[in-house]
Amino acid sequence: MTSPFTQARLTTWLFCLITSLLVAAFNTLAWRMTGFNLFSFSYMVLLPIGALVMGFAALSGFYLGATRFHFQPGRIDFAFLLIVAVAFAVQIFLGIYLSFYFMGSVPNPSLDSFMEFISLYVTRVKHTMHLDRHTSDSVAAGGAGWYLLMVQVMALCAVARTIYGATDRRGSAQWE
C-alpha cells in the first residue's frame, strides 16, 4: 500500500504528464493546419512568448493536481518539473517529426533521423521579423537557431520554477 502523500504525488505527476502531452498534440495540430509553430513564436527574438505560454499550459497539470489533492511539493518534484519542461520541448519536435512521417516525408523513423531532423529544423527554419508595419524577408536561423532553442528551453525551466513556487505553501521554494 502506498501512503496518501505518495498517491497525491503520483497523481499530480500524472496530471502534469497528461497536460504536457495534450499541449504538445495541440501544437502539432495547429502546426499541421496553419503551418505556424506556436511554441516558436517570440517577440524581438529574445522573448519566447510561445514557449512561455505553451509551457504554462503544459505544466499546469502539476499546479492543478497539487492544489486539488493538497499536495506539498518537495525538491524531487522540482526536479520532475524540470525534466518534464525539457521533455516538453522534445515532444514539440517529436510531434512535428511524426507529422512528417505520417505525410510520407520521412521513410524510416529512427533516433538518428530524429536527431538529424532536430538539427535541420533548428538551423534551417525560416524566421520573419515584423517591425512597425514592415516585414522582413524570411531568413534561416543557421547556427543562431541553437541559441534561440536554448532561450526557449530556459523559458520552460523558468516556467517550471514558477509553477513549483506557486504550489509550495511552506515558503521553502524561495530563491536561496
Salt bridges, closest charged atoms under 4 A:
ASP77 OD1 - ARG9 NE 2.90
GLU176 OE2 - ARG75 NH2 3.38
